[in-house]
Amino acid sequence: MVAAYVAALDAHDLRTARALMTPRFREDVGRQVDSWFSNVVTMRRLRIGRPLRDRHLASARRHRFVLYLGVEFDLQQGRELSMRNGPAVWGYVLVRDRPGARWLVDEDGVF
């Protein structure tokens, strides 16, 4: 799921990226000056870490099932504001409310 999300951002396929996000996170990203929607040129060489359960994340107050996946990728942006271009260490919080439901991105960052 994270690979599909990052691939959508890299391809500037915002429809797919938005479909893989919770409504709350979609709104948050849309308001950011250097958003994944507007500032990404490329996100390449994605490496995904092992999923970790963390009940201390903010998403755990809103959703029943929560996983954190650390990632690394090479980032190129139109403008360097909150992150530098080049190798990036980041992460995505995936959530769902029932077994078998689709995982969605609800937060991102390094936690």
Buried (B, 14 or more C-beta within 10 A) or exposed (E): BBEEBBBBBBEEEBEEBBBBBBEBBBEBBBEEEBEBBBBBEBBEEBEBEEEEEEEEBEBBEBBEBBBBBBBBBBBBBEEEEEEEBEEBEBBBBBBBEEEEEEBBBBBBEEB
